[in-house]
Amino acid sequence: MTVQPYRLYIERIDPSKNMARFYALSIEPNLVRSWGRIGSRGQQKIHVFDSEAKAVDLLLTLLRRKRSRGYRVLR
């Protein structure tokens, strides 16, 4: 299904709130979401789609939501 690999890693760090979070998204061929405190294993959720376009749409939606909450793209 995946023609082009999609990988995204974002972080939100706020020392005043003792906050250090990560959020990772990748399509391989399903959408895999990982999140948690930086340095920890965190949690993971897998979304299964019948087309790459639907997976990319969810990836972009999640990215917009996280960016609005203060997450920044690092890699």
Backbone bond lengths (Angstrom), bond angles and torsions (degrees), N, CA, C in turn:
res aa  C-N    CA-C-N  psi(-1)  N-CA   C-N-CA  omega(-1)  CA-C   N-CA-C  phi
1 M - - - 1.440 - - 1.520 111.40 -
2 T 1.329 119.65 -48.24 1.453 121.23 -174.32 1.522 111.25 -77.78
3 V 1.309 115.46 120.28 1.452 121.88 177.06 1.525 109.43 -88.44
4 Q 1.316 116.26 -38.80 1.457 121.89 -177.61 1.531 108.13 -125.60
5 P 1.339 118.23 132.83 1.471 118.94 179.46 1.532 111.20 -72.48
6 Y 1.299 115.35 138.90 1.463 121.85 177.42 1.524 107.54 -120.62
7 R 1.328 117.35 123.26 1.462 122.72 176.51 1.521 108.06 -140.52
8 L 1.322 114.98 136.88 1.451 120.27 -178.48 1.523 108.58 -144.90
9 Y 1.331 116.05 135.81 1.466 121.98 177.93 1.519 107.80 -132.51
10 I 1.333 117.15 124.43 1.456 121.77 179.14 1.526 109.16 -129.81
11 E 1.334 115.06 154.36 1.465 120.70 -179.73 1.520 109.97 -134.13
12 R 1.322 113.96 154.87 1.463 121.72 172.69 1.522 106.74 -132.22
13 I 1.319 116.16 115.58 1.461 121.83 -177.84 1.522 108.71 -124.90
14 D 1.318 115.70 125.67 1.463 122.12 177.07 1.529 107.81 -142.07
15 P 1.343 117.08 94.70 1.471 120.20 -177.34 1.528 113.50 -58.37
16 S 1.326 118.87 -31.16 1.465 120.56 -179.15 1.528 112.28 -65.53
17 K 1.334 116.33 -24.47 1.470 121.44 178.53 1.531 111.91 -107.08
18 N 1.341 116.66 7.76 1.465 122.03 -176.01 1.536 110.20 54.49
19 M 1.330 116.16 42.07 1.453 122.20 -176.36 1.524 110.17 -108.85
20 A 1.317 115.64 127.34 1.468 121.69 175.52 1.525 106.67 -148.05
21 R 1.323 116.19 89.90 1.464 121.63 -174.73 1.523 111.36 -115.13
22 F 1.325 115.01 153.32 1.458 120.54 173.47 1.519 108.59 -126.88
23 Y 1.324 114.73 159.13 1.454 122.25 176.91 1.519 105.95 -147.69
24 A 1.314 117.33 122.79 1.462 121.73 -178.11 1.526 109.31 -123.18
25 L 1.320 116.11 137.93 1.459 123.02 178.30 1.517 108.97 -128.94
26 S 1.322 116.33 137.94 1.467 119.49 174.62 1.525 109.21 -152.09
27 I 1.318 114.99 150.38 1.464 121.39 176.24 1.521 106.26 -112.75
28 E 1.357 115.34 117.38 1.479 119.36 -171.35 1.517 115.14 -155.32
29 P 1.223 130.20 61.04 1.466 132.23 -15.53 1.519 113.07 -80.51
30 N 1.341 119.00 -11.16 1.461 121.51 175.15 1.528 108.99 -91.10
31 L 1.316 116.30 163.65 1.457 120.04 177.42 1.527 108.29 -80.86
32 V 1.333 116.08 122.81 1.461 121.90 179.87 1.523 107.69 -113.63
33 R 1.346 116.10 124.27 1.468 122.34 177.98 1.518 108.14 -111.44
34 S 1.317 116.83 132.09 1.465 122.49 175.14 1.520 108.11 -129.64
35 W 1.326 116.59 140.95 1.456 119.56 -179.56 1.523 109.84 -155.50
36 G 1.338 114.43 160.05 1.455 119.92 177.71 1.515 111.29 157.26
37 R 1.327 115.12 -167.45 1.456 121.04 178.33 1.528 108.14 -79.25
38 I 1.328 116.67 139.30 1.458 121.23 178.97 1.527 108.37 -58.99
39 G 1.311 116.47 131.47 1.456 122.20 -178.66 1.520 112.95 96.72
40 S 1.331 117.31 -11.65 1.457 120.44 177.97 1.525 109.61 -104.23
41 R 1.296 115.26 169.32 1.460 120.31 178.58 1.532 111.22 -72.85
42 G 1.318 116.11 -34.32 1.453 120.87 177.43 1.519 112.95 74.86
43 Q 1.309 115.04 -161.97 1.456 122.61 -179.10 1.515 109.25 -119.60
44 Q 1.347 114.93 166.48 1.454 119.04 -178.42 1.523 109.28 -145.03
45 K 1.328 115.30 144.67 1.455 121.89 176.25 1.522 108.13 -138.66
46 I 1.322 116.43 138.97 1.463 121.65 -179.24 1.529 108.92 -116.42
47 H 1.332 115.61 130.42 1.462 122.33 176.88 1.531 107.70 -110.35
48 V 1.317 116.76 130.36 1.468 122.10 -179.63 1.535 108.78 -103.10
49 F 1.334 115.76 130.13 1.461 121.97 -179.84 1.524 109.30 -127.51
50 D 1.321 115.48 157.12 1.459 119.44 176.66 1.525 112.64 -91.71
51 S 1.336 116.77 -8.14 1.465 119.25 176.21 1.529 109.84 -143.55
52 E 1.306 115.17 150.68 1.460 121.63 179.14 1.528 110.79 -64.95
53 A 1.309 117.42 -35.22 1.468 121.39 -178.10 1.525 111.44 -60.62
54 K 1.322 117.84 -40.05 1.460 120.98 178.93 1.524 110.78 -67.29
55 A 1.328 117.19 -38.68 1.463 121.40 177.89 1.527 110.48 -64.81
56 V 1.317 116.92 -41.91 1.467 121.44 178.87 1.528 110.08 -65.43
57 D 1.328 118.06 -39.06 1.464 121.11 177.91 1.524 111.10 -60.23
58 L 1.333 117.36 -44.53 1.459 120.09 178.41 1.526 110.58 -66.59
59 L 1.325 117.93 -40.51 1.463 121.22 177.64 1.518 110.61 -57.31
60 L 1.314 117.84 -46.47 1.463 121.89 -179.66 1.526 111.95 -67.02
61 T 1.317 117.22 -37.78 1.464 121.22 176.97 1.524 110.79 -63.23
62 L 1.333 116.69 -45.96 1.460 120.89 179.29 1.524 111.12 -64.87
63 L 1.330 116.88 -39.58 1.461 120.54 178.20 1.529 110.88 -61.81
64 R 1.321 117.67 -46.19 1.468 120.95 178.45 1.531 110.79 -59.24
65 R 1.312 116.71 -43.31 1.471 120.90 -178.96 1.531 110.89 -63.80
66 K 1.320 117.30 -43.83 1.462 121.16 -179.13 1.527 111.24 -69.86
67 R 1.325 117.73 -39.81 1.474 120.57 178.34 1.528 110.48 -61.77
68 S 1.326 117.15 -36.83 1.463 120.26 179.73 1.528 111.57 -69.44
69 R 1.336 117.14 -19.55 1.466 121.39 178.95 1.520 112.73 -95.73
70 G 1.343 117.63 4.10 1.456 120.22 173.69 1.519 115.85 107.31
71 Y 1.321 119.00 1.83 1.460 121.48 176.97 1.526 109.72 -73.06
72 R 1.324 116.88 145.14 1.462 122.68 -179.89 1.520 110.74 -124.93
73 V 1.322 116.18 141.02 1.467 121.93 178.97 1.526 108.91 -74.12
74 L 1.347 116.82 131.94 1.450 121.66 -179.67 1.519 112.54 -112.74
75 R 1.327 117.97 -43.64 1.476 120.81 -175.89 1.497 109.70 -123.77
